[in-house]
Amino acid sequence: MRILNASGCLDALAAREVARQLDAFVTKTVTPEPRAGSDPPRIAETAHGMLNAIGLANPGRDRFLAEHLPRLRELGVPLWVSVGGFSARDYAETCARLDDIEAIELNLSCPNVDEAADSAAEIVAACRVATDLPLYAKLSAAHPDVAEVARAVAAAGADGLSLVNTLRGVALDRQLRPVLARGSGGLSGPSLKPIALHAVSVCHESTGLPIVGMGGIQTGRDALEFAACGARDVALGTVLFADPGAPTRVRAEFVAACADAGVVSAEDGKALAKSPETERKVHA
Ligand SMILES: Cc1cc2nc3c(=O)[nH]c(=O)nc-3n(C[C@H](O)[C@H](O)[C@H](O)COP(=O)(O)O)c2cc1C
């Protein structure tokens, strides 16, 4: 099992030692044009997790390729570039300009991008034509049937899935006004974990594609649960804001959690999670 960061949750150039703990670094989503992002406040802590409305702030494709990517290469960590946009063409044009990286993650939960199965498949198909690099489709669990979307992107040529992105939420202050300037934001952190485990499980069952599991992972035991549901790798997001040593800690805890659960390999974990009783429960 490899440990990555979740896109947007780590500035590798500002926190190089954190990035160097990872098996691969995933960039913040890059869009064709620069984006200043949403007005502050952009982050709200709630009793149930973190809400963010960053608004995909990023330098845009040209500056990313000319300035950021060369500096990221100096880290010596395998790189994944997260690609976003507002049309299939936006995504494909960025993919066509990327090379010499480990993989591309297509953020299919961008504003104005329809997360329906056919629109997601259209984007993946356009990117498939534009690049030979491995393509991971990143989905949210907002769609009522995430497995249907997973099957559609698999048929369109995705090599893997990243599951899951945030879910939309609102936090109110004492005066009952939204805390975030934009009103709503994406909910992340431990409250996402049960939803993410379900998404990983059903998408693994219906596609068999390699999956990077994420959503509320804080410990090695959490990572093991994702592996048991079918994730090949995991990504750490919100936990990195509180614990910059999380990648090393989670890796060590994962080994201990496997021993605790009597699991020698991720395959064993999957077998346990798929015992008839558990399987019935996971898919119910
Ligand atoms: C501050 C912040 C910024 C994020 N930015 C992005 C992004 O640019 N692209 C993306 O695909 N996901 C983005 N995400 C979602 C994360 O990559 C991840 O899918 C989500 O937070 C669930 O994992 P977690 O609960 O471990 O944080 C962001 C999340 C947070 C908290």
The ligand as a Tripos MOL2 file, in Angstrom:
@<TRIPOS>MOLECULE
LIG
   31    33     1     0     0
SMALL
NO_CHARGES

@<TRIPOS>ATOM
      1 C1         -8.4000   22.5060    1.7920 C.3       1 LIG1
      2 C2         -8.7430   21.4450    0.8040 C.ar      1 LIG1
      3 C3         -8.4770   21.6560   -0.5510 C.ar      1 LIG1
      4 C4         -8.8020   20.6580   -1.4840 C.ar      1 LIG1
      5 N1         -8.5000   20.8640   -2.8020 N.ar      1 LIG1
      6 C5         -8.7450   19.8710   -3.6990 C.ar      1 LIG1
      7 C6         -8.3520   20.0180   -5.0580 C.ar      1 LIG1
      8 O1         -7.7780   21.0220   -5.4760 O.2       1 LIG1
      9 N2         -8.6430   18.9780   -5.9250 N.ar      1 LIG1
     10 C7         -9.2440   17.8120   -5.4950 C.ar      1 LIG1
     11 O2         -9.4540   16.9030   -6.3170 O.2       1 LIG1
     12 N3         -9.6020   17.6510   -4.2010 N.ar      1 LIG1
     13 C8         -9.3580   18.6450   -3.3080 C.ar      1 LIG1
     14 N4         -9.6940   18.4560   -1.9850 N.ar      1 LIG1
     15 C9        -10.3130   17.1810   -1.5650 C.3       1 LIG1
     16 C10        -9.2600   16.2240   -1.0190 C.3       1 LIG1
     17 O3         -8.2920   15.9080   -2.0070 O.3       1 LIG1
     18 C11        -9.9160   14.9130   -0.4960 C.3       1 LIG1
     19 O4        -10.5880   14.2830   -1.5690 O.3       1 LIG1
     20 C12       -10.9250   15.1540    0.6200 C.3       1 LIG1
     21 O5        -10.4840   16.1880    1.4760 O.3       1 LIG1
     22 C13       -11.1950   13.8850    1.4400 C.3       1 LIG1
     23 O6        -10.0600   13.4540    2.1430 O.3       1 LIG1
     24 P1         -9.7800   13.8590    3.6950 P.3       1 LIG1
     25 O7        -11.0640   13.6270    4.4290 O.co2     1 LIG1
     26 O8         -8.6710   12.9700    4.1360 O.co2     1 LIG1
     27 O9         -9.4010   15.3090    3.7080 O.co2     1 LIG1
     28 C14        -9.3980   19.4350   -1.0400 C.ar      1 LIG1
     29 C15        -9.6530   19.2440    0.3200 C.ar      1 LIG1
     30 C16        -9.3360   20.2190    1.2360 C.ar      1 LIG1
     31 C17        -9.6140   19.9500    2.6970 C.3       1 LIG1
@<TRIPOS>BOND
     1     1     2 1
     2     2     3 ar
     3     2    30 ar
     4     3     4 ar
     5     4     5 ar
     6     4    28 ar
     7     5     6 ar
     8     6     7 ar
     9     6    13 1
    10     7     8 2
    11     7     9 ar
    12     9    10 ar
    13    10    11 2
    14    10    12 ar
    15    12    13 ar
    16    13    14 ar
    17    14    15 1
    18    14    28 ar
    19    15    16 1
    20    16    17 1
    21    16    18 1
    22    18    19 1
    23    18    20 1
    24    20    21 1
    25    20    22 1
    26    22    23 1
    27    23    24 1
    28    24    25 2
    29    24    26 1
    30    24    27 1
    31    28    29 ar
    32    29    30 ar
    33    30    31 1
@<TRIPOS>SUBSTRUCTURE
     1 LIG1         1 GROUP 0 **** ****
